[in-house]
Amino acid sequence: MPKLNVFFGLFARQIAQKQPETFGQQRAEQLNQRLDKALADRRKLFRAEFAAQAPLKTTYALRGGLADRKIDHFKAKIEEAKK
């Protein structure tokens, strides 16, 4: 049983270390997660645009442009927060 308690103690410490402590750290982590999600969505749209036929290609190109603007917006927010 002592080993189990040691394990849970280490696990609790790791969880505590991973959680951001301040509001700014939490906000930065949220922005980074949203940026990563937007980048993943853009990659999916790029692949779909490449594989699509002519009518759908335009739709995917428009959605890709929107995704690019979203990514730029998140990057600007992150840069602004660093200042």
HTML snippet that shows the backbone in 3Dmol.js (N, CA, C, O; Angstrom):
<script src="https://3Dmol.org/build/3Dmol-min.js"></script>
<div id="view" style="width:600px;height:400px;position:relative"></div>
<script>
const pdb = `
ATOM      1  N   MET A   1       0.790  -1.216   0.000  1.00  0.00           N
ATOM      2  CA  MET A   1       0.000   0.000   0.000  1.00  0.00           C
ATOM      3  C   MET A   1       0.833   1.281   0.000  1.00  0.00           C
ATOM      4  O   MET A   1       0.404   2.260  -0.610  1.00  0.00           O
ATOM      5  N   PRO A   2       1.970   1.329   0.633  1.00  0.00           N
ATOM      6  CA  PRO A   2       2.727   2.585   0.619  1.00  0.00           C
ATOM      7  C   PRO A   2       3.109   3.034  -0.784  1.00  0.00           C
ATOM      8  O   PRO A   2       3.149   4.233  -1.060  1.00  0.00           O
ATOM      9  N   LYS A   3       3.389   2.085  -1.674  1.00  0.00           N
ATOM     10  CA  LYS A   3       3.752   2.471  -3.033  1.00  0.00           C
ATOM     11  C   LYS A   3       2.599   3.167  -3.734  1.00  0.00           C
ATOM     12  O   LYS A   3       2.813   4.099  -4.509  1.00  0.00           O
ATOM     13  N   LEU A   4       1.379   2.721  -3.467  1.00  0.00           N
ATOM     14  CA  LEU A   4       0.203   3.329  -4.075  1.00  0.00           C
ATOM     15  C   LEU A   4       0.054   4.779  -3.628  1.00  0.00           C
ATOM     16  O   LEU A   4      -0.243   5.653  -4.442  1.00  0.00           O
ATOM     17  N   ASN A   5       0.256   5.034  -2.347  1.00  0.00           N
ATOM     18  CA  ASN A   5       0.159   6.399  -1.837  1.00  0.00           C
ATOM     19  C   ASN A   5       1.236   7.288  -2.439  1.00  0.00           C
ATOM     20  O   ASN A   5       0.984   8.456  -2.737  1.00  0.00           O
ATOM     21  N   VAL A   6       2.425   6.748  -2.617  1.00  0.00           N
ATOM     22  CA  VAL A   6       3.508   7.506  -3.239  1.00  0.00           C
ATOM     23  C   VAL A   6       3.141   7.839  -4.678  1.00  0.00           C
ATOM     24  O   VAL A   6       3.383   8.950  -5.149  1.00  0.00           O
ATOM     25  N   PHE A   7       2.553   6.862  -5.375  1.00  0.00           N
ATOM     26  CA  PHE A   7       2.153   7.098  -6.761  1.00  0.00           C
ATOM     27  C   PHE A   7       1.137   8.227  -6.856  1.00  0.00           C
ATOM     28  O   PHE A   7       1.286   9.131  -7.678  1.00  0.00           O
ATOM     29  N   PHE A   8       0.109   8.177  -6.022  1.00  0.00           N
ATOM     30  CA  PHE A   8      -0.912   9.217  -6.082  1.00  0.00           C
ATOM     31  C   PHE A   8      -0.363  10.569  -5.656  1.00  0.00           C
ATOM     32  O   PHE A   8      -0.812  11.604  -6.148  1.00  0.00           O
ATOM     33  N   GLY A   9       0.605  10.569  -4.744  1.00  0.00           N
ATOM     34  CA  GLY A   9       1.238  11.824  -4.354  1.00  0.00           C
ATOM     35  C   GLY A   9       2.011  12.436  -5.512  1.00  0.00           C
ATOM     36  O   GLY A   9       1.941  13.643  -5.740  1.00  0.00           O
ATOM     37  N   LEU A  10       2.745  11.607  -6.243  1.00  0.00           N
ATOM     38  CA  LEU A  10       3.487  12.092  -7.410  1.00  0.00           C
ATOM     39  C   LEU A  10       2.534  12.547  -8.505  1.00  0.00           C
ATOM     40  O   LEU A  10       2.763  13.565  -9.159  1.00  0.00           O
ATOM     41  N   PHE A  11       1.459  11.781  -8.699  1.00  0.00           N
ATOM     42  CA  PHE A  11       0.465  12.123  -9.719  1.00  0.00           C
ATOM     43  C   PHE A  11      -0.189  13.462  -9.403  1.00  0.00           C
ATOM     44  O   PHE A  11      -0.375  14.290 -10.295  1.00  0.00           O
ATOM     45  N   ALA A  12      -0.537  13.676  -8.146  1.00  0.00           N
ATOM     46  CA  ALA A  12      -1.163  14.938  -7.743  1.00  0.00           C
ATOM     47  C   ALA A  12      -0.200  16.100  -7.953  1.00  0.00           C
ATOM     48  O   ALA A  12      -0.610  17.183  -8.372  1.00  0.00           O
ATOM     49  N   ARG A  13       1.075  15.878  -7.663  1.00  0.00           N
ATOM     50  CA  ARG A  13       2.069  16.931  -7.868  1.00  0.00           C
ATOM     51  C   ARG A  13       2.226  17.270  -9.345  1.00  0.00           C
ATOM     52  O   ARG A  13       2.361  18.441  -9.703  1.00  0.00           O
ATOM     53  N   GLN A  14       2.209  16.251 -10.208  1.00  0.00           N
ATOM     54  CA  GLN A  14       2.326  16.488 -11.644  1.00  0.00           C
ATOM     55  C   GLN A  14       1.133  17.271 -12.159  1.00  0.00           C
ATOM     56  O   GLN A  14       1.293  18.177 -12.977  1.00  0.00           O
ATOM     57  N   ILE A  15      -0.057  16.934 -11.692  1.00  0.00           N
ATOM     58  CA  ILE A  15      -1.255  17.665 -12.113  1.00  0.00           C
ATOM     59  C   ILE A  15      -1.164  19.109 -11.656  1.00  0.00           C
ATOM     60  O   ILE A  15      -1.490  20.025 -12.411  1.00  0.00           O
ATOM     61  N   ALA A  16      -0.723  19.317 -10.428  1.00  0.00           N
ATOM     62  CA  ALA A  16      -0.611  20.673  -9.900  1.00  0.00           C
ATOM     63  C   ALA A  16       0.411  21.482 -10.692  1.00  0.00           C
ATOM     64  O   ALA A  16       0.230  22.684 -10.884  1.00  0.00           O
ATOM     65  N   GLN A  17       1.477  20.844 -11.149  1.00  0.00           N
ATOM     66  CA  GLN A  17       2.496  21.552 -11.911  1.00  0.00           C
ATOM     67  C   GLN A  17       2.009  21.899 -13.305  1.00  0.00           C
ATOM     68  O   GLN A  17       2.426  22.913 -13.864  1.00  0.00           O
ATOM     69  N   LYS A  18       1.138  21.083 -13.880  1.00  0.00           N
ATOM     70  CA  LYS A  18       0.671  21.319 -15.239  1.00  0.00           C
ATOM     71  C   LYS A  18      -0.369  22.428 -15.312  1.00  0.00           C
ATOM     72  O   LYS A  18      -0.509  23.071 -16.353  1.00  0.00           O
ATOM     73  N   GLN A  19      -1.101  22.664 -14.230  1.00  0.00           N
ATOM     74  CA  GLN A  19      -2.150  23.670 -14.268  1.00  0.00           C
ATOM     75  C   GLN A  19      -1.541  25.066 -14.173  1.00  0.00           C
ATOM     76  O   GLN A  19      -0.701  25.316 -13.309  1.00  0.00           O
ATOM     77  N   PRO A  20      -1.955  25.975 -15.052  1.00  0.00           N
ATOM     78  CA  PRO A  20      -1.457  27.347 -14.976  1.00  0.00           C
ATOM     79  C   PRO A  20      -1.889  28.005 -13.669  1.00  0.00           C
ATOM     80  O   PRO A  20      -2.973  27.734 -13.153  1.00  0.00           O
ATOM     81  N   GLU A  21      -1.047  28.850 -13.154  1.00  0.00           N
ATOM     82  CA  GLU A  21      -1.321  29.438 -11.850  1.00  0.00           C
ATOM     83  C   GLU A  21      -2.075  30.754 -11.949  1.00  0.00           C
ATOM     84  O   GLU A  21      -2.947  31.015 -11.121  1.00  0.00           O
ATOM     85  N   THR A  22      -1.776  31.573 -12.912  1.00  0.00           N
ATOM     86  CA  THR A  22      -2.394  32.890 -12.985  1.00  0.00           C
ATOM     87  C   THR A  22      -3.374  32.961 -14.143  1.00  0.00           C
ATOM     88  O   THR A  22      -3.396  32.099 -15.021  1.00  0.00           O
ATOM     89  N   PHE A  23      -4.183  34.008 -14.120  1.00  0.00           N
ATOM     90  CA  PHE A  23      -5.145  34.216 -15.197  1.00  0.00           C
ATOM     91  C   PHE A  23      -4.431  34.390 -16.533  1.00  0.00           C
ATOM     92  O   PHE A  23      -4.885  33.875 -17.555  1.00  0.00           O
ATOM     93  N   GLY A  24      -3.325  35.112 -16.525  1.00  0.00           N
ATOM     94  CA  GLY A  24      -2.573  35.335 -17.759  1.00  0.00           C
ATOM     95  C   GLY A  24      -2.049  34.040 -18.354  1.00  0.00           C
ATOM     96  O   GLY A  24      -2.076  33.851 -19.570  1.00  0.00           O
ATOM     97  N   GLN A  25      -1.574  33.154 -17.498  1.00  0.00           N
ATOM     98  CA  GLN A  25      -1.084  31.864 -17.980  1.00  0.00           C
ATOM     99  C   GLN A  25      -2.227  31.026 -18.541  1.00  0.00           C
ATOM    100  O   GLN A  25      -2.072  30.359 -19.564  1.00  0.00           O
ATOM    101  N   GLN A  26      -3.377  31.063 -17.865  1.00  0.00           N
ATOM    102  CA  GLN A  26      -4.541  30.326 -18.357  1.00  0.00           C
ATOM    103  C   GLN A  26      -4.982  30.871 -19.705  1.00  0.00           C
ATOM    104  O   GLN A  26      -5.292  30.106 -20.618  1.00  0.00           O
ATOM    105  N   ARG A  27      -5.011  32.188 -19.831  1.00  0.00           N
ATOM    106  CA  ARG A  27      -5.432  32.830 -21.081  1.00  0.00           C
ATOM    107  C   ARG A  27      -4.465  32.479 -22.209  1.00  0.00           C
ATOM    108  O   ARG A  27      -4.891  32.180 -23.325  1.00  0.00           O
ATOM    109  N   ALA A  28      -3.172  32.515 -21.919  1.00  0.00           N
ATOM    110  CA  ALA A  28      -2.174  32.171 -22.936  1.00  0.00           C
ATOM    111  C   ALA A  28      -2.332  30.719 -23.382  1.00  0.00           C
ATOM    112  O   ALA A  28      -2.226  30.415 -24.570  1.00  0.00           O
ATOM    113  N   GLU A  29      -2.586  29.830 -22.431  1.00  0.00           N
ATOM    114  CA  GLU A  29      -2.773  28.426 -22.781  1.00  0.00           C
ATOM    115  C   GLU A  29      -4.027  28.243 -23.640  1.00  0.00           C
ATOM    116  O   GLU A  29      -4.016  27.470 -24.598  1.00  0.00           O
ATOM    117  N   GLN A  30      -5.101  28.948 -23.301  1.00  0.00           N
ATOM    118  CA  GLN A  30      -6.331  28.866 -24.093  1.00  0.00           C
ATOM    119  C   GLN A  30      -6.104  29.383 -25.508  1.00  0.00           C
ATOM    120  O   GLN A  30      -6.563  28.775 -26.475  1.00  0.00           O
ATOM    121  N   LEU A  31      -5.397  30.505 -25.632  1.00  0.00           N
ATOM    122  CA  LEU A  31      -5.119  31.059 -26.961  1.00  0.00           C
ATOM    123  C   LEU A  31      -4.269  30.101 -27.787  1.00  0.00           C
ATOM    124  O   LEU A  31      -4.515  29.918 -28.979  1.00  0.00           O
ATOM    125  N   ASN A  32      -3.277  29.496 -27.160  1.00  0.00           N
ATOM    126  CA  ASN A  32      -2.442  28.536 -27.881  1.00  0.00           C
ATOM    127  C   ASN A  32      -3.244  27.324 -28.338  1.00  0.00           C
ATOM    128  O   ASN A  32      -3.037  26.822 -29.442  1.00  0.00           O
ATOM    129  N   GLN A  33      -4.165  26.850 -27.489  1.00  0.00           N
ATOM    130  CA  GLN A  33      -5.011  25.722 -27.877  1.00  0.00           C
ATOM    131  C   GLN A  33      -5.918  26.102 -29.040  1.00  0.00           C
ATOM    132  O   GLN A  33      -6.099  25.316 -29.970  1.00  0.00           O
ATOM    133  N   ARG A  34      -6.491  27.309 -28.990  1.00  0.00           N
ATOM    134  CA  ARG A  34      -7.363  27.756 -30.076  1.00  0.00           C
ATOM    135  C   ARG A  34      -6.578  27.934 -31.369  1.00  0.00           C
ATOM    136  O   ARG A  34      -7.085  27.629 -32.448  1.00  0.00           O
ATOM    137  N   LEU A  35      -5.346  28.425 -31.271  1.00  0.00           N
ATOM    138  CA  LEU A  35      -4.497  28.574 -32.451  1.00  0.00           C
ATOM    139  C   LEU A  35      -4.168  27.206 -33.046  1.00  0.00           C
ATOM    140  O   LEU A  35      -4.230  27.025 -34.262  1.00  0.00           O
ATOM    141  N   ASP A  36      -3.820  26.253 -32.197  1.00  0.00           N
ATOM    142  CA  ASP A  36      -3.517  24.903 -32.685  1.00  0.00           C
ATOM    143  C   ASP A  36      -4.722  24.288 -33.385  1.00  0.00           C
ATOM    144  O   ASP A  36      -4.575  23.631 -34.416  1.00  0.00           O
ATOM    145  N   LYS A  37      -5.912  24.497 -32.831  1.00  0.00           N
ATOM    146  CA  LYS A  37      -7.131  23.963 -33.444  1.00  0.00           C
ATOM    147  C   LYS A  37      -7.386  24.635 -34.792  1.00  0.00           C
ATOM    148  O   LYS A  37      -7.761  23.971 -35.758  1.00  0.00           O
ATOM    149  N   ALA A  38      -7.185  25.947 -34.855  1.00  0.00           N
ATOM    150  CA  ALA A  38      -7.387  26.667 -36.114  1.00  0.00           C
ATOM    151  C   ALA A  38      -6.389  26.201 -37.177  1.00  0.00           C
ATOM    152  O   ALA A  38      -6.748  26.065 -38.346  1.00  0.00           O
ATOM    153  N   LEU A  39      -5.149  25.958 -36.780  1.00  0.00           N
ATOM    154  CA  LEU A  39      -4.147  25.455 -37.725  1.00  0.00           C
ATOM    155  C   LEU A  39      -4.515  24.061 -38.231  1.00  0.00           C
ATOM    156  O   LEU A  39      -4.343  23.760 -39.412  1.00  0.00           O
ATOM    157  N   ALA A  40      -5.019  23.215 -37.338  1.00  0.00           N
ATOM    158  CA  ALA A  40      -5.439  21.869 -37.748  1.00  0.00           C
ATOM    159  C   ALA A  40      -6.617  21.952 -38.718  1.00  0.00           C
ATOM    160  O   ALA A  40      -6.663  21.222 -39.708  1.00  0.00           O
ATOM    161  N   ASP A  41      -7.573  22.849 -38.428  1.00  0.00           N
ATOM    162  CA  ASP A  41      -8.715  23.031 -39.333  1.00  0.00           C
ATOM    163  C   ASP A  41      -8.253  23.525 -40.697  1.00  0.00           C
ATOM    164  O   ASP A  41      -8.789  23.106 -41.723  1.00  0.00           O
ATOM    165  N   ARG A  42      -7.269  24.406 -40.715  1.00  0.00           N
ATOM    166  CA  ARG A  42      -6.767  24.941 -41.985  1.00  0.00           C
ATOM    167  C   ARG A  42      -6.100  23.845 -42.806  1.00  0.00           C
ATOM    168  O   ARG A  42      -6.265  23.781 -44.024  1.00  0.00           O
ATOM    169  N   ARG A  43      -5.347  22.984 -42.130  1.00  0.00           N
ATOM    170  CA  ARG A  43      -4.720  21.865 -42.845  1.00  0.00           C
ATOM    171  C   ARG A  43      -5.773  20.949 -43.460  1.00  0.00           C
ATOM    172  O   ARG A  43      -5.613  20.482 -44.588  1.00  0.00           O
ATOM    173  N   LYS A  44      -6.853  20.691 -42.716  1.00  0.00           N
ATOM    174  CA  LYS A  44      -7.941  19.859 -43.245  1.00  0.00           C
ATOM    175  C   LYS A  44      -8.579  20.518 -44.463  1.00  0.00           C
ATOM    176  O   LYS A  44      -8.844  19.855 -45.466  1.00  0.00           O
ATOM    177  N   LEU A  45      -8.825  21.827 -44.373  1.00  0.00           N
ATOM    178  CA  LEU A  45      -9.431  22.541 -45.493  1.00  0.00           C
ATOM    179  C   LEU A  45      -8.511  22.549 -46.706  1.00  0.00           C
ATOM    180  O   LEU A  45      -8.979  22.431 -47.839  1.00  0.00           O
ATOM    181  N   PHE A  46      -7.219  22.685 -46.485  1.00  0.00           N
ATOM    182  CA  PHE A  46      -6.273  22.683 -47.598  1.00  0.00           C
ATOM    183  C   PHE A  46      -6.295  21.340 -48.318  1.00  0.00           C
ATOM    184  O   PHE A  46      -6.302  21.283 -49.548  1.00  0.00           O
ATOM    185  N   ARG A  47      -6.305  20.256 -47.537  1.00  0.00           N
ATOM    186  CA  ARG A  47      -6.371  18.922 -48.146  1.00  0.00           C
ATOM    187  C   ARG A  47      -7.679  18.737 -48.904  1.00  0.00           C
ATOM    188  O   ARG A  47      -7.690  18.169 -49.996  1.00  0.00           O
ATOM    189  N   ALA A  48      -8.786  19.214 -48.327  1.00  0.00           N
ATOM    190  CA  ALA A  48     -10.087  19.078 -48.984  1.00  0.00           C
ATOM    191  C   ALA A  48     -10.129  19.900 -50.268  1.00  0.00           C
ATOM    192  O   ALA A  48     -10.673  19.452 -51.277  1.00  0.00           O
ATOM    193  N   GLU A  49      -9.555  21.104 -50.233  1.00  0.00           N
ATOM    194  CA  GLU A  49      -9.526  21.958 -51.425  1.00  0.00           C
ATOM    195  C   GLU A  49      -8.713  21.297 -52.537  1.00  0.00           C
ATOM    196  O   GLU A  49      -9.091  21.349 -53.707  1.00  0.00           O
ATOM    197  N   PHE A  50      -7.614  20.684 -52.168  1.00  0.00           N
ATOM    198  CA  PHE A  50      -6.753  20.031 -53.150  1.00  0.00           C
ATOM    199  C   PHE A  50      -7.457  18.839 -53.802  1.00  0.00           C
ATOM    200  O   PHE A  50      -7.278  18.584 -54.992  1.00  0.00           O
ATOM    201  N   ALA A  51      -8.258  18.111 -53.016  1.00  0.00           N
ATOM    202  CA  ALA A  51      -8.902  16.895 -53.512  1.00  0.00           C
ATOM    203  C   ALA A  51     -10.258  17.154 -54.176  1.00  0.00           C
ATOM    204  O   ALA A  51     -10.787  16.267 -54.846  1.00  0.00           O
ATOM    205  N   ALA A  52     -10.820  18.332 -54.004  1.00  0.00           N
ATOM    206  CA  ALA A  52     -12.188  18.599 -54.461  1.00  0.00           C
ATOM    207  C   ALA A  52     -12.241  18.950 -55.945  1.00  0.00           C
ATOM    208  O   ALA A  52     -11.247  19.350 -56.551  1.00  0.00           O
ATOM    209  N   GLN A  53     -13.428  18.788 -56.500  1.00  0.00           N
ATOM    210  CA  GLN A  53     -13.694  19.197 -57.876  1.00  0.00           C
ATOM    211  C   GLN A  53     -13.953  20.703 -57.910  1.00  0.00           C
ATOM    212  O   GLN A  53     -13.971  21.349 -56.863  1.00  0.00           O
ATOM    213  N   ALA A  54     -14.151  21.259 -59.088  1.00  0.00           N
ATOM    214  CA  ALA A  54     -14.243  22.706 -59.293  1.00  0.00           C
ATOM    215  C   ALA A  54     -15.285  23.417 -58.417  1.00  0.00           C
ATOM    216  O   ALA A  54     -14.917  24.389 -57.758  1.00  0.00           O
ATOM    217  N   PRO A  55     -16.568  22.998 -58.364  1.00  0.00           N
ATOM    218  CA  PRO A  55     -17.536  23.765 -57.559  1.00  0.00           C
ATOM    219  C   PRO A  55     -17.193  23.785 -56.066  1.00  0.00           C
ATOM    220  O   PRO A  55     -17.317  24.819 -55.410  1.00  0.00           O
ATOM    221  N   LEU A  56     -16.769  22.654 -55.543  1.00  0.00           N
ATOM    222  CA  LEU A  56     -16.423  22.597 -54.122  1.00  0.00           C
ATOM    223  C   LEU A  56     -15.096  23.281 -53.831  1.00  0.00           C
ATOM    224  O   LEU A  56     -14.870  23.763 -52.721  1.00  0.00           O
ATOM    225  N   LYS A  57     -14.234  23.322 -54.812  1.00  0.00           N
ATOM    226  CA  LYS A  57     -12.914  23.927 -54.623  1.00  0.00           C
ATOM    227  C   LYS A  57     -13.051  25.396 -54.200  1.00  0.00           C
ATOM    228  O   LYS A  57     -12.312  25.869 -53.336  1.00  0.00           O
ATOM    229  N   THR A  58     -13.993  26.105 -54.809  1.00  0.00           N
ATOM    230  CA  THR A  58     -14.222  27.511 -54.459  1.00  0.00           C
ATOM    231  C   THR A  58     -14.691  27.632 -53.015  1.00  0.00           C
ATOM    232  O   THR A  58     -14.231  28.501 -52.275  1.00  0.00           O
ATOM    233  N   THR A  59     -15.603  26.761 -52.621  1.00  0.00           N
ATOM    234  CA  THR A  59     -16.105  26.783 -51.246  1.00  0.00           C
ATOM    235  C   THR A  59     -14.976  26.543 -50.255  1.00  0.00           C
ATOM    236  O   THR A  59     -14.855  27.254 -49.258  1.00  0.00           O
ATOM    237  N   TYR A  60     -14.152  25.540 -50.532  1.00  0.00           N
ATOM    238  CA  TYR A  60     -13.040  25.252 -49.630  1.00  0.00           C
ATOM    239  C   TYR A  60     -12.012  26.380 -49.631  1.00  0.00           C
ATOM    240  O   TYR A  60     -11.390  26.648 -48.603  1.00  0.00           O
ATOM    241  N   ALA A  61     -11.830  27.034 -50.756  1.00  0.00           N
ATOM    242  CA  ALA A  61     -10.903  28.167 -50.812  1.00  0.00           C
ATOM    243  C   ALA A  61     -11.413  29.312 -49.941  1.00  0.00           C
ATOM    244  O   ALA A  61     -10.631  29.952 -49.239  1.00  0.00           O
ATOM    245  N   LEU A  62     -12.725  29.574 -49.981  1.00  0.00           N
ATOM    246  CA  LEU A  62     -13.301  30.629 -49.140  1.00  0.00           C
ATOM    247  C   LEU A  62     -13.169  30.280 -47.661  1.00  0.00           C
ATOM    248  O   LEU A  62     -12.800  31.125 -46.846  1.00  0.00           O
ATOM    249  N   ARG A  63     -13.470  29.038 -47.325  1.00  0.00           N
ATOM    250  CA  ARG A  63     -13.331  28.612 -45.927  1.00  0.00           C
ATOM    251  C   ARG A  63     -11.874  28.674 -45.482  1.00  0.00           C
ATOM    252  O   ARG A  63     -11.581  29.001 -44.331  1.00  0.00           O
ATOM    253  N   GLY A  64     -10.973  28.361 -46.390  1.00  0.00           N
ATOM    254  CA  GLY A  64      -9.551  28.454 -46.071  1.00  0.00           C
ATOM    255  C   GLY A  64      -9.128  29.883 -45.795  1.00  0.00           C
ATOM    256  O   GLY A  64      -8.318  30.136 -44.903  1.00  0.00           O
ATOM    257  N   GLY A  65      -9.677  30.826 -46.565  1.00  0.00           N
ATOM    258  CA  GLY A  65      -9.385  32.237 -46.318  1.00  0.00           C
ATOM    259  C   GLY A  65      -9.873  32.682 -44.953  1.00  0.00           C
ATOM    260  O   GLY A  65      -9.192  33.432 -44.254  1.00  0.00           O
ATOM    261  N   LEU A  66     -11.063  32.216 -44.573  1.00  0.00           N
ATOM    262  CA  LEU A  66     -11.583  32.538 -43.243  1.00  0.00           C
ATOM    263  C   LEU A  66     -10.696  31.934 -42.154  1.00  0.00           C
ATOM    264  O   LEU A  66     -10.426  32.572 -41.136  1.00  0.00           O
ATOM    265  N   ALA A  67     -10.251  30.713 -42.376  1.00  0.00           N
ATOM    266  CA  ALA A  67      -9.365  30.063 -41.404  1.00  0.00           C
ATOM    267  C   ALA A  67      -8.036  30.813 -41.301  1.00  0.00           C
ATOM    268  O   ALA A  67      -7.489  30.951 -40.207  1.00  0.00           O
ATOM    269  N   ASP A  68      -7.516  31.294 -42.423  1.00  0.00           N
ATOM    270  CA  ASP A  68      -6.271  32.073 -42.397  1.00  0.00           C
ATOM    271  C   ASP A  68      -6.434  33.346 -41.575  1.00  0.00           C
ATOM    272  O   ASP A  68      -5.545  33.717 -40.808  1.00  0.00           O
ATOM    273  N   ARG A  69      -7.570  34.010 -41.736  1.00  0.00           N
ATOM    274  CA  ARG A  69      -7.817  35.227 -40.950  1.00  0.00           C
ATOM    275  C   ARG A  69      -7.925  34.909 -39.466  1.00  0.00           C
ATOM    276  O   ARG A  69      -7.446  35.670 -38.626  1.00  0.00           O
ATOM    277  N   LYS A  70      -8.557  33.780 -39.144  1.00  0.00           N
ATOM    278  CA  LYS A  70      -8.684  33.377 -37.745  1.00  0.00           C
ATOM    279  C   LYS A  70      -7.307  33.108 -37.151  1.00  0.00           C
ATOM    280  O   LYS A  70      -7.024  33.508 -36.022  1.00  0.00           O
ATOM    281  N   ILE A  71      -6.454  32.434 -37.908  1.00  0.00           N
ATOM    282  CA  ILE A  71      -5.100  32.133 -37.446  1.00  0.00           C
ATOM    283  C   ILE A  71      -4.316  33.422 -37.232  1.00  0.00           C
ATOM    284  O   ILE A  71      -3.637  33.572 -36.216  1.00  0.00           O
ATOM    285  N   ASP A  72      -4.401  34.346 -38.174  1.00  0.00           N
ATOM    286  CA  ASP A  72      -3.716  35.634 -38.026  1.00  0.00           C
ATOM    287  C   ASP A  72      -4.213  36.381 -36.794  1.00  0.00           C
ATOM    288  O   ASP A  72      -3.431  37.011 -36.083  1.00  0.00           O
ATOM    289  N   HIS A  73      -5.522  36.307 -36.547  1.00  0.00           N
ATOM    290  CA  HIS A  73      -6.118  36.973 -35.387  1.00  0.00           C
ATOM    291  C   HIS A  73      -5.545  36.398 -34.090  1.00  0.00           C
ATOM    292  O   HIS A  73      -5.171  37.151 -33.191  1.00  0.00           O
ATOM    293  N   PHE A  74      -5.474  35.065 -33.990  1.00  0.00           N
ATOM    294  CA  PHE A  74      -4.937  34.444 -32.785  1.00  0.00           C
ATOM    295  C   PHE A  74      -3.460  34.763 -32.607  1.00  0.00           C
ATOM    296  O   PHE A  74      -3.010  35.009 -31.487  1.00  0.00           O
ATOM    297  N   LYS A  75      -2.703  34.761 -33.695  1.00  0.00           N
ATOM    298  CA  LYS A  75      -1.275  35.095 -33.606  1.00  0.00           C
ATOM    299  C   LYS A  75      -1.081  36.535 -33.143  1.00  0.00           C
ATOM    300  O   LYS A  75      -0.181  36.822 -32.355  1.00  0.00           O
ATOM    301  N   ALA A  76      -1.928  37.443 -33.635  1.00  0.00           N
ATOM    302  CA  ALA A  76      -1.839  38.839 -33.212  1.00  0.00           C
ATOM    303  C   ALA A  76      -2.170  38.975 -31.728  1.00  0.00           C
ATOM    304  O   ALA A  76      -1.518  39.737 -31.015  1.00  0.00           O
ATOM    305  N   LYS A  77      -3.172  38.247 -31.265  1.00  0.00           N
ATOM    306  CA  LYS A  77      -3.525  38.298 -29.845  1.00  0.00           C
ATOM    307  C   LYS A  77      -2.380  37.791 -28.981  1.00  0.00           C
ATOM    308  O   LYS A  77      -2.083  38.360 -27.930  1.00  0.00           O
ATOM    309  N   ILE A  78      -1.744  36.722 -29.431  1.00  0.00           N
ATOM    310  CA  ILE A  78      -0.633  36.158 -28.663  1.00  0.00           C
ATOM    311  C   ILE A  78       0.535  37.137 -28.629  1.00  0.00           C
ATOM    312  O   ILE A  78       1.141  37.338 -27.576  1.00  0.00           O
ATOM    313  N   GLU A  79       0.856  37.744 -29.761  1.00  0.00           N
ATOM    314  CA  GLU A  79       1.944  38.730 -29.802  1.00  0.00           C
ATOM    315  C   GLU A  79       1.617  39.943 -28.934  1.00  0.00           C
ATOM    316  O   GLU A  79       2.494  40.484 -28.261  1.00  0.00           O
ATOM    317  N   GLU A  80       0.361  40.365 -28.951  1.00  0.00           N
ATOM    318  CA  GLU A  80      -0.057  41.506 -28.139  1.00  0.00           C
ATOM    319  C   GLU A  80       0.063  41.179 -26.655  1.00  0.00           C
ATOM    320  O   GLU A  80       0.451  42.031 -25.855  1.00  0.00           O
ATOM    321  N   ALA A  81      -0.268  39.957 -26.294  1.00  0.00           N
ATOM    322  CA  ALA A  81      -0.188  39.548 -24.891  1.00  0.00           C
ATOM    323  C   ALA A  81       1.258  39.459 -24.411  1.00  0.00           C
ATOM    324  O   ALA A  81       1.518  39.632 -23.221  1.00  0.00           O
ATOM    325  N   LYS A  82       2.198  39.195 -25.310  1.00  0.00           N
ATOM    326  CA  LYS A  82       3.607  39.095 -24.933  1.00  0.00           C
ATOM    327  C   LYS A  82       4.201  40.453 -24.588  1.00  0.00           C
ATOM    328  O   LYS A  82       5.191  40.530 -23.860  1.00  0.00           O
ATOM    329  N   LYS A  83       3.604  41.523 -25.104  1.00  0.00           N
ATOM    330  CA  LYS A  83       4.164  42.869 -24.873  1.00  0.00           C
ATOM    331  C   LYS A  83       3.891  43.354 -23.486  1.00  0.00           C
ATOM    332  O   LYS A  83       4.292  44.462 -23.130  1.00  0.00           O
TER     333      LYS A  83
END
`;
const viewer = $3Dmol.createViewer("view");
viewer.addModel(pdb, "pdb");
viewer.setStyle({}, {cartoon: {color: "spectrum"}});
viewer.zoomTo();
viewer.render();
</script>
